[in-house]
Amino acid sequence: MAIPGLHLTQIGSDDFLLEPTRNLNIRAQESLIESIVARLQQAGAARLYYDLSEQPLIDPVYYGWLDALARTIQAINVRMVCIHMQPTAAFALSKFVRETPTFETALDISGWRKTGR
Protein backbone atom coordinates (compact mmCIF):
# COMPACT_ATOMS: atom_id res chain seq x y z
CA MET A 1 0.00 0.00 0.00
CA ALA A 2 1.56 3.28 -1.12
CA ILE A 3 0.84 6.33 0.99
CA PRO A 4 1.57 9.67 -0.72
CA GLY A 5 4.31 11.69 0.95
CA LEU A 6 5.85 8.99 3.09
CA HIS A 7 7.54 5.62 3.17
CA LEU A 8 6.14 3.15 5.68
CA THR A 9 8.38 0.11 5.99
CA GLN A 10 8.12 -2.92 8.22
CA ILE A 11 11.54 -3.34 9.87
CA GLY A 12 10.80 -6.17 12.27
CA SER A 13 8.01 -8.50 13.21
CA ASP A 14 6.06 -5.68 14.87
CA ASP A 15 8.18 -2.57 14.18
CA PHE A 16 7.60 -0.03 11.42
CA LEU A 17 9.67 2.90 10.18
CA LEU A 18 7.86 5.97 8.84
CA GLU A 19 10.00 8.25 6.70
CA PRO A 20 8.20 11.39 5.53
CA THR A 21 9.24 12.86 2.18
CA ARG A 22 9.28 16.49 1.17
CA ASN A 23 5.94 15.85 -0.54
CA LEU A 24 4.15 15.02 2.73
CA ASN A 25 0.98 17.09 2.91
CA ILE A 26 -0.01 17.17 6.58
CA ARG A 27 -3.11 19.19 5.69
CA ALA A 28 -4.54 15.86 4.50
CA GLN A 29 -3.85 14.35 7.93
CA GLU A 30 -7.16 12.50 8.25
CA SER A 31 -6.60 10.40 5.14
CA LEU A 32 -2.90 9.95 5.95
CA ILE A 33 -3.65 8.75 9.48
CA GLU A 34 -6.38 6.44 8.20
CA SER A 35 -3.95 4.83 5.73
CA ILE A 36 -1.18 4.51 8.31
CA VAL A 37 -3.50 2.98 10.91
CA ALA A 38 -4.88 0.50 8.39
CA ARG A 39 -1.36 -0.69 7.52
CA LEU A 40 -0.26 -0.92 11.15
CA GLN A 41 -3.37 -2.87 12.14
CA GLN A 42 -3.03 -5.21 9.19
CA ALA A 43 0.50 -6.13 10.26
CA GLY A 44 -0.15 -6.25 14.02
CA ALA A 45 2.35 -3.47 14.72
CA ALA A 46 3.56 -2.59 18.21
CA ARG A 47 5.90 0.34 17.44
CA LEU A 48 6.14 3.07 14.85
CA TYR A 49 9.49 4.83 14.53
CA TYR A 50 8.99 8.25 12.95
CA ASP A 51 12.18 9.51 11.29
CA LEU A 52 12.56 13.27 11.75
CA SER A 53 16.02 13.54 10.14
CA GLU A 54 14.70 15.66 7.24
CA GLN A 55 12.62 17.95 9.48
CA PRO A 56 14.83 20.92 10.49
CA LEU A 57 12.06 22.63 12.45
CA ILE A 58 8.99 21.49 14.36
CA ASP A 59 6.40 24.25 14.53
CA PRO A 60 2.96 24.06 16.18
CA VAL A 61 1.35 22.83 12.94
CA TYR A 62 3.82 19.98 12.48
CA TYR A 63 3.59 19.18 16.20
CA GLY A 64 -0.19 18.96 15.79
CA TRP A 65 0.36 16.37 13.04
CA LEU A 66 2.74 14.32 15.21
CA ASP A 67 0.37 14.54 18.18
CA ALA A 68 -2.69 13.48 16.14
CA LEU A 69 -0.81 10.51 14.67
CA ALA A 70 0.55 9.43 18.06
CA ARG A 71 -2.84 9.71 19.77
CA THR A 72 -4.56 7.74 17.04
CA ILE A 73 -2.09 4.89 16.96
CA GLN A 74 -2.09 4.73 20.77
CA ALA A 75 -5.78 3.87 20.42
CA ILE A 76 -4.76 0.71 18.55
CA ASN A 77 -1.99 -0.03 21.08
CA VAL A 78 0.96 1.11 18.96
CA ARG A 79 3.74 3.26 20.46
CA MET A 80 5.28 6.07 18.43
CA VAL A 81 8.95 6.90 18.86
CA CYS A 82 10.37 9.93 17.03
CA ILE A 83 13.99 9.34 16.05
CA HIS A 84 16.79 11.39 14.46
CA MET A 85 15.39 14.72 15.68
CA GLN A 86 17.68 17.55 14.65
CA PRO A 87 18.88 19.94 17.39
CA THR A 88 17.07 22.87 15.72
CA ALA A 89 13.80 20.90 15.74
CA ALA A 90 14.23 19.91 19.39
CA PHE A 91 14.96 23.51 20.39
CA ALA A 92 11.92 24.84 18.51
CA LEU A 93 9.73 22.14 20.04
CA SER A 94 10.91 23.05 23.54
CA LYS A 95 9.79 26.66 23.03
CA PHE A 96 6.07 25.93 22.73
CA VAL A 97 5.32 22.48 24.17
CA ARG A 98 4.09 22.76 27.74
CA GLU A 99 3.06 19.15 28.38
CA THR A 100 4.66 15.78 27.84
CA PRO A 101 4.30 14.85 24.16
CA THR A 102 2.15 11.85 23.26
CA PHE A 103 5.14 10.30 21.51
CA GLU A 104 8.50 9.13 22.80
CA THR A 105 11.88 10.25 21.45
CA ALA A 106 15.24 8.59 20.92
CA LEU A 107 18.41 9.29 18.99
CA ASP A 108 17.78 6.25 16.81
CA ILE A 109 16.09 2.86 16.86
CA SER A 110 18.87 1.11 18.74
CA GLY A 111 19.00 3.97 21.29
CA TRP A 112 15.33 3.50 22.08
CA ARG A 113 15.72 -0.26 22.50
CA LYS A 114 18.68 0.17 24.90
CA THR A 115 16.63 2.21 27.34
CA GLY A 116 14.34 -0.77 27.89
CA ARG A 117 11.08 1.09 27.43
C-alpha atoms as one frame of an Amber mdcrd trajectory, in Angstrom:
protein
   0.000   0.000   0.000   1.557   3.276  -1.120   0.839   6.335   0.993   1.570
   9.668  -0.716   4.311  11.694   0.954   5.850   8.993   3.088   7.536   5.618
   3.166   6.139   3.152   5.684   8.377   0.105   5.994   8.116  -2.923   8.220
  11.543  -3.336   9.868  10.801  -6.173  12.266   8.013  -8.501  13.214   6.062
  -5.685  14.871   8.179  -2.574  14.184   7.603  -0.026  11.421   9.667   2.903
  10.179   7.863   5.971   8.843  10.001   8.250   6.698   8.205  11.394   5.528
   9.238  12.858   2.180   9.277  16.492   1.167   5.936  15.846  -0.542   4.150
  15.017   2.726   0.978  17.087   2.910  -0.009  17.168   6.581  -3.111  19.191
   5.688  -4.539  15.860   4.503  -3.848  14.348   7.932  -7.158  12.497   8.251
  -6.597  10.395   5.137  -2.902   9.950   5.953  -3.652   8.749   9.475  -6.377
   6.441   8.201  -3.953   4.831   5.728  -1.178   4.507   8.306  -3.497   2.983
  10.911  -4.884   0.496   8.386  -1.359  -0.686   7.516  -0.256  -0.919  11.151
  -3.373  -2.869  12.141  -3.031  -5.207   9.186   0.504  -6.130  10.261  -0.154
  -6.247  14.017   2.352  -3.473  14.715   3.556  -2.587  18.208   5.900   0.343
  17.441   6.143   3.071  14.853   9.492   4.829  14.526   8.990   8.251  12.953
  12.183   9.507  11.289  12.561  13.274  11.749  16.016  13.535  10.142  14.701
  15.661   7.238  12.621  17.949   9.478  14.829  20.915  10.487  12.056  22.633
  12.449   8.994  21.488  14.356   6.401  24.245  14.527   2.964  24.064  16.183
   1.349  22.834  12.937   3.816  19.981  12.484   3.587  19.177  16.198  -0.193
  18.957  15.785   0.355  16.372  13.045   2.735  14.315  15.208   0.371  14.538
  18.179  -2.688  13.479  16.142  -0.814  10.513  14.670   0.554   9.433  18.060
  -2.836   9.710  19.774  -4.561   7.738  17.037  -2.086   4.885  16.963  -2.092
   4.727  20.769  -5.781   3.872  20.425  -4.755   0.711  18.551  -1.991  -0.027
  21.083   0.965   1.114  18.958   3.735   3.255  20.462   5.277   6.068  18.429
   8.953   6.903  18.857  10.369   9.930  17.025  13.986   9.343  16.045  16.788
  11.390  14.458  15.387  14.716  15.683  17.677  17.547  14.653  18.875  19.944
  17.387  17.069  22.868  15.724  13.802  20.904  15.739  14.234  19.912  19.387
  14.958  23.510  20.385  11.924  24.842  18.508   9.726  22.135  20.037  10.910
  23.051  23.536   9.793  26.659  23.033   6.065  25.926  22.725   5.323  22.478
  24.165   4.087  22.762  27.745   3.057  19.152  28.384   4.664  15.780  27.838
   4.295  14.850  24.160   2.154  11.848  23.262   5.142  10.295  21.509   8.502
   9.134  22.799  11.875  10.248  21.451  15.235   8.587  20.921  18.408   9.288
  18.986  17.785   6.248  16.811  16.094   2.857  16.861  18.869   1.109  18.736
  19.003   3.967  21.287  15.335   3.496  22.076  15.723  -0.255  22.502  18.678
   0.166  24.897  16.627   2.211  27.341  14.338  -0.766  27.892  11.079   1.093
  27.429
